[in-house]
Amino acid sequence: MSQAKVDRYKEEKKNRKKNMRREKRNHYIGCAAAILVAAGLVGWAGYSIYLRYEESRPISYTEVDMSALTDYYTNLQVD
């Protein structure tokens, strides 16, 4: 081996722990980012499906007769 290769090997060996920690950290950050993106896509898809389902359902309206309350309030004000 040439002296340059020996020096490079010694330098790599000296910084091996630090480089391994950096590689592990970058790996975990990459995995976390991928999980967040996947969760966002799944959430968005689920919400879109829910909205389409709700739009396709028939809308039912309930009619309320308020005449009894109106009569009651007017009787309260008169007395």
Number of C-alpha atoms within 10 A of each C-alpha: 5 6 8 9 10 11 11 11 11 12 11 13 12 11 10 12 11 12 13 11 11 12 12 12 12 12 12 12 12 12 12 12 12 12 12 12 12 12 12 12 12 12 12 12 12 11 12 12 12 11 11 10 10 11 10 8 8 7 7 6 6 5 6 6 8 8 9 8 10 11 10 10 11 10 10 9 7 6 5
